[in-house]
Amino acid sequence: MTLPAPTLTLVADVGGTNTRVALARGLSVDGASVRRYANAEHPDIGAVLRRFLLDEGGPRPAAACVAAAGPVREGRVTMTNIDHWPPIEKAALAEATGAGVVAILNDLQAQGQALGHIAPARLRAVIARPEANPHAAKLVIGVGTGFNAAAVYDTEGGRLVTPSESGHVNLPIRTAADARLAAWLAENRGFPSVEEALSGRGLANVYSWLFDEDGRPEPRLGATGRITSAEVMERLEAGELRALRAARAFARMLGTVAGNLALIQLPYGGIWLAGGMARAVAPWLSELGFEEAFHDKGRFAPLLAEFGVGVIEDDDAALTGSAAHLLGLLRRGHSPT
């Protein structure tokens, strides 16, 4: 299907605290239209989108896509971290926007859809990527409020980004220290999942575990009574030894998990880390042992050398991915009604 001109679309990225909404034409997201809304101030996604359209002067998008932090099933996603919102459904998007084509993506699927459409200046290399077929499988690993991973495949029918809930699997145990961390997480955080060690709260959890390792009580700081990962990063930048130990344990565990996922998915087209925590630790990964842990797979280490790793440093990547997904739908004949 050939479109006569770039179609006006609406794209949104729903996080646990805020929703960012923008207008797009084709792959181009209008940066001037990006607006942020507090989820706590709105009863559902429909109210957010109606407010956005009102604030923008009443545009009429032909298509709309929402990227949400939660598992999507049959065009429906329940936001586990927004207690007062009902599930997000396609019918609600169509009603709120008047769009004839609507879609819902997991937020990491949207990041995967954005690959190839992000400015090179917004990508940071961590491990050099060997030359590969442009259609080779890719992998996006989200390290933000939570943790997740999604494989990206470019097929004759278009791009496919597979959903998963990879952050809720058990933490891998490679060393005695890993076993002690897993035991501490089980006792103090309920379950020793990858997400409890590698996410927005993960670095803080690792830092708190080190107090236990040193025979000292866990620090009680911040609004929640616990230290935050942002505070740990501040201490790391100030040269605190325990923060450095925590960051090294975090980076090495991230390397181990990324290496495991690489062996499962074989992403010869590259691995991309996305999310706020990924961006925060990106400058430190090389010196903290990420690459060494990534390649530490015994006789399969040469295979790991086939996979490059980078970090997506574009806040609008999920919006761009949502726009790319809508463009693909429109081109495949999902005509707006």
C-alpha positions as CSV (number, residue, x, y, z in Angstrom):
1,M,0.0,0.0,0.0
2,T,1.4,3.4,-1.0
3,L,0.3,6.3,1.2
4,P,-0.2,9.7,-0.6
5,A,1.5,11.5,2.3
6,P,2.8,10.8,5.8
7,T,-0.3,10.1,7.9
8,L,-0.8,12.0,11.2
9,T,-0.6,9.5,14.1
10,L,-0.7,9.7,17.9
11,V,1.9,7.8,20.0
12,A,2.1,7.4,23.7
13,D,4.6,5.9,26.2
14,V,2.9,4.9,29.5
15,G,5.3,4.5,32.4
16,G,4.5,3.8,36.1
17,T,4.4,7.5,37.0
18,N,3.9,9.5,33.8
19,T,2.6,9.1,30.3
20,R,4.3,10.9,27.4
21,V,2.2,11.6,24.3
22,A,3.1,13.0,20.9
23,L,2.0,13.4,17.3
24,A,4.0,11.8,14.5
25,R,4.0,11.7,10.7
26,G,5.5,8.5,9.4
27,L,8.7,7.8,11.4
28,S,9.0,11.4,12.4
29,V,7.9,12.2,16.0
30,D,7.1,15.9,16.4
31,G,9.3,16.8,19.3
32,A,7.4,20.1,19.9
33,S,4.2,18.1,20.5
34,V,5.6,15.8,23.2
35,R,3.7,16.3,26.5
36,R,4.0,14.6,29.8
37,Y,1.0,13.8,32.1
38,A,1.0,12.5,35.6
39,N,-0.9,9.2,35.7
40,A,-2.1,9.9,39.3
41,E,-4.1,12.9,38.0
42,H,-6.1,10.9,35.4
43,P,-8.5,8.0,35.9
44,D,-7.4,6.1,32.8
45,I,-5.5,6.3,29.5
46,G,-8.5,7.7,27.7
47,A,-8.5,10.7,29.9
48,V,-4.8,11.3,29.2
49,L,-5.2,11.1,25.4
50,R,-8.3,13.3,25.4
51,R,-6.4,15.9,27.5
52,F,-3.5,15.7,25.1
53,L,-5.7,16.3,22.0
54,L,-7.4,19.2,23.7
55,D,-4.0,20.7,24.6
56,E,-2.8,20.3,21.0
57,G,-5.8,22.1,19.6
58,G,-7.9,19.1,18.5
59,P,-5.9,17.3,15.8
60,R,-7.5,14.2,14.3
61,P,-5.0,11.4,14.1
62,A,-5.7,8.6,11.7
63,A,-3.9,6.0,13.9
64,A,-2.8,5.7,17.5
65,C,-0.4,3.4,19.4
66,V,0.3,3.1,23.1
67,A,3.4,1.5,24.5
68,A,2.8,0.3,28.0
69,A,4.9,-1.3,30.7
70,G,3.1,-4.6,31.1
71,P,2.3,-7.8,29.3
72,V,0.0,-7.3,26.3
73,R,-2.5,-10.1,25.5
74,E,-5.1,-9.9,22.7
75,G,-4.9,-6.1,22.5
76,R,-5.2,-5.6,26.2
77,V,-2.7,-4.7,28.9
78,T,-3.1,-4.4,32.6
79,M,-0.8,-1.8,34.2
80,T,0.5,-3.6,37.3
81,N,2.2,-0.4,38.6
82,I,-0.8,1.9,38.2
83,D,-3.3,0.6,40.7
84,H,-6.2,2.9,39.9
85,W,-6.3,2.5,36.1
86,P,-8.4,-0.1,34.4
87,P,-6.8,-2.3,31.7
88,I,-5.8,-0.4,28.5
89,E,-7.8,-1.7,25.6
90,K,-8.0,-0.9,21.9
91,A,-11.6,0.2,22.1
92,A,-10.7,2.8,24.7
93,L,-7.9,4.2,22.4
94,A,-10.2,4.4,19.4
95,E,-12.9,6.2,21.5
96,A,-10.5,8.7,23.0
97,T,-8.6,9.6,19.8
98,G,-11.1,8.9,17.0
99,A,-8.4,6.9,15.2
100,G,-9.4,4.2,12.8
101,V,-6.3,2.1,13.4
102,V,-5.2,1.5,17.0
103,A,-2.4,-0.7,18.5
104,I,-1.0,-1.5,21.9
105,L,2.6,-2.6,22.4
106,N,4.6,-3.6,25.4
107,D,7.1,-0.7,26.1
108,L,10.1,-2.9,25.2
109,Q,8.4,-4.0,22.0
110,A,8.2,-0.4,21.1
111,Q,12.0,0.0,21.8
112,G,12.6,-2.9,19.4
113,Q,10.4,-1.3,16.7
114,A,12.6,1.8,17.0
115,L,15.9,0.0,16.1
116,G,17.2,1.3,12.8
117,H,15.3,4.6,13.3
118,I,17.4,6.1,16.1
119,A,20.0,8.7,15.3
120,P,23.5,7.2,15.7
121,A,24.4,10.0,18.1
122,R,21.8,8.5,20.5
123,L,23.5,5.1,20.5
124,R,26.5,4.3,22.8
125,A,28.7,1.3,21.9
126,V,29.7,-0.9,24.8
127,I,31.0,-4.0,23.0
128,A,31.9,-3.4,19.3
129,R,29.4,-5.1,17.0
130,P,30.8,-7.3,14.2
131,E,29.4,-6.8,10.7
132,A,26.2,-8.7,10.3
133,N,23.3,-9.2,7.9
134,P,20.9,-6.2,8.4
135,H,18.1,-8.8,8.7
136,A,19.8,-10.7,11.5
137,A,18.0,-11.1,14.8
138,K,18.4,-8.4,17.4
139,L,17.8,-8.2,21.1
140,V,16.6,-5.3,23.2
141,I,17.1,-5.6,27.0
142,G,15.2,-3.1,29.1
143,V,16.9,-2.0,32.4
144,G,14.7,0.7,33.9
145,T,11.9,0.7,36.4
146,G,11.8,-3.1,35.7
147,F,13.7,-5.5,33.6
148,N,12.7,-7.3,30.4
149,A,14.0,-8.5,27.1
150,A,12.5,-8.7,23.6
151,A,13.9,-10.4,20.4
152,V,13.5,-8.4,17.2
153,Y,13.1,-10.2,13.8
154,D,12.8,-8.5,10.4
155,T,10.6,-10.8,8.3
156,E,9.1,-10.6,4.8
157,G,5.8,-9.6,6.5
158,G,7.4,-6.8,8.5
159,R,9.2,-6.5,11.9
160,L,8.2,-8.9,14.7
161,V,9.2,-8.0,18.3
162,T,8.4,-10.9,20.6
163,P,7.0,-10.1,24.1
164,S,8.3,-11.7,27.3
165,E,8.6,-11.2,31.0
166,S,12.3,-12.1,31.3
167,G,12.8,-10.0,34.4
168,H,10.9,-12.4,36.6
169,V,13.1,-15.4,36.1
170,N,15.4,-16.5,38.9
171,L,18.7,-14.7,39.2
172,P,21.6,-16.8,37.7
173,I,24.1,-18.1,40.2
174,R,27.7,-18.3,39.0
175,T,29.6,-17.7,42.2
176,A,29.2,-18.1,46.0
177,A,28.6,-14.3,46.2
178,D,25.8,-14.7,43.6
179,A,24.2,-17.3,45.8
180,R,24.4,-15.1,48.9
181,L,22.8,-12.2,47.0
182,A,20.0,-14.5,45.8
183,A,19.4,-15.7,49.4
184,W,19.4,-12.1,50.6
185,L,16.9,-11.1,48.0
186,A,14.6,-14.0,48.8
187,E,14.6,-13.1,52.5
188,N,14.4,-9.3,52.2
189,R,12.6,-8.7,48.8
190,G,10.4,-11.7,48.5
191,F,11.9,-13.5,45.5
192,P,15.4,-13.6,43.9
193,S,14.4,-12.5,40.5
194,V,16.6,-10.8,37.9
195,E,14.5,-7.7,38.2
196,E,15.3,-7.4,41.9
197,A,19.0,-7.1,41.1
198,L,18.9,-5.4,37.7
199,S,16.4,-2.6,37.6
200,G,15.6,0.9,39.0
201,R,15.5,-0.7,42.5
202,G,18.1,-3.3,41.7
203,L,21.3,-1.3,42.2
204,A,19.9,-0.1,45.6
205,N,19.1,-3.7,46.5
206,V,22.6,-4.8,45.7
207,Y,24.0,-1.9,47.7
208,S,21.9,-2.8,50.7
209,W,23.0,-6.5,50.4
210,L,26.6,-5.4,50.8
211,F,25.8,-3.9,54.2
212,D,24.7,-7.4,55.2
213,E,27.9,-8.8,53.7
214,D,29.9,-6.3,55.8
215,G,27.9,-7.3,59.0
216,R,26.1,-3.9,59.2
217,P,22.3,-3.2,59.2
218,E,20.7,-2.1,55.9
219,P,20.6,1.7,55.6
220,R,17.2,3.4,56.1
221,L,17.2,6.4,53.9
222,G,15.0,8.3,51.4
223,A,11.3,8.8,51.3
224,T,10.6,5.0,51.4
225,G,13.0,4.3,54.2
226,R,15.5,2.7,51.7
227,I,18.3,4.2,49.7
228,T,17.5,4.7,46.1
229,S,19.6,3.7,43.1
230,A,20.0,7.4,42.2
231,E,21.6,7.9,45.6
232,V,23.9,5.0,45.0
233,M,24.9,6.5,41.7
234,E,25.7,9.8,43.4
235,R,27.9,8.0,45.9
236,L,29.6,6.1,43.1
237,E,30.4,9.4,41.3
238,A,31.7,10.7,44.7
239,G,34.1,7.8,44.9
240,E,32.5,5.8,47.7
241,L,34.0,2.3,47.9
242,R,30.8,0.4,48.8
243,A,28.9,2.1,45.9
244,L,31.7,1.0,43.6
245,R,31.4,-2.6,44.8
246,A,27.6,-2.5,44.3
247,A,28.0,-1.0,40.8
248,R,30.6,-3.7,39.9
249,A,28.3,-6.5,41.2
250,F,25.4,-4.9,39.2
251,A,27.4,-4.6,36.0
252,R,28.8,-8.1,36.2
253,M,25.4,-9.6,36.8
254,L,24.0,-7.6,33.9
255,G,26.8,-9.0,31.7
256,T,26.0,-12.5,32.8
257,V,22.2,-12.1,32.2
258,A,22.8,-10.4,28.8
259,G,25.2,-13.3,27.8
260,N,22.5,-15.8,28.8
261,L,19.9,-14.0,26.7
262,A,22.3,-13.8,23.8
263,L,22.8,-17.6,23.8
264,I,19.0,-18.1,23.9
265,Q,18.2,-15.6,21.1
266,L,21.4,-15.5,19.0
267,P,21.1,-11.8,18.2
268,Y,23.8,-11.4,15.5
269,G,22.3,-8.1,14.6
270,G,23.2,-6.7,18.0
271,I,22.0,-6.3,21.6
272,W,20.7,-3.0,22.8
273,L,20.2,-2.0,26.4
274,A,17.4,0.5,27.0
275,G,15.9,2.3,30.0
276,G,16.9,4.8,32.6
277,M,19.2,2.5,34.6
278,A,20.9,1.3,31.4
279,R,21.6,4.9,30.5
280,A,22.8,5.8,34.0
281,V,25.4,2.9,34.2
282,A,26.4,3.0,30.5
283,P,29.6,5.2,31.1
284,W,30.7,2.7,33.8
285,L,30.0,-0.7,32.2
286,S,33.4,-1.2,30.6
287,E,35.5,-0.5,33.7
288,L,33.1,-2.4,36.0
289,G,33.5,-5.8,34.3
290,F,30.4,-6.0,32.1
291,E,32.2,-7.3,29.0
292,E,34.2,-9.9,30.9
293,A,31.1,-11.3,32.5
294,F,29.2,-11.2,29.2
295,H,31.9,-13.4,27.5
296,D,32.3,-15.7,30.5
297,K,30.6,-18.7,29.0
298,G,33.3,-21.3,29.0
299,R,33.7,-23.1,25.6
300,F,31.0,-20.9,24.2
301,A,32.9,-17.7,24.8
302,P,33.9,-17.5,21.1
303,L,30.2,-17.5,20.2
304,L,29.6,-14.6,22.5
305,A,32.3,-12.6,20.6
306,E,29.8,-12.6,17.6
307,F,27.4,-10.3,19.5
308,G,27.9,-6.5,19.9
309,V,26.3,-4.6,22.7
310,G,25.1,-0.9,22.8
311,V,22.9,1.4,24.8
312,I,20.0,3.4,23.5
313,E,20.3,6.9,24.9
314,D,17.1,8.3,23.2
315,D,14.2,9.2,25.6
316,D,11.9,9.2,22.6
317,A,12.8,5.7,21.4
318,A,9.5,4.2,22.5
319,L,7.5,6.9,20.8
320,T,9.6,6.4,17.6
321,G,9.0,2.7,17.8
322,S,5.3,3.2,18.2
323,A,5.3,5.4,15.1
324,A,7.2,2.8,13.2
325,H,4.8,0.1,14.2
326,L,1.8,2.2,13.0
327,L,3.5,3.0,9.7
328,G,4.0,-0.7,9.2
329,L,0.4,-1.4,9.9
330,L,-0.7,1.3,7.5
331,R,1.6,0.2,4.7
332,R,0.3,-3.4,5.1
333,G,-3.2,-2.2,4.4
334,H,-4.7,-1.4,7.8
335,S,-6.4,1.6,6.3
336,P,-7.7,4.2,8.8
337,T,-11.5,4.3,8.7
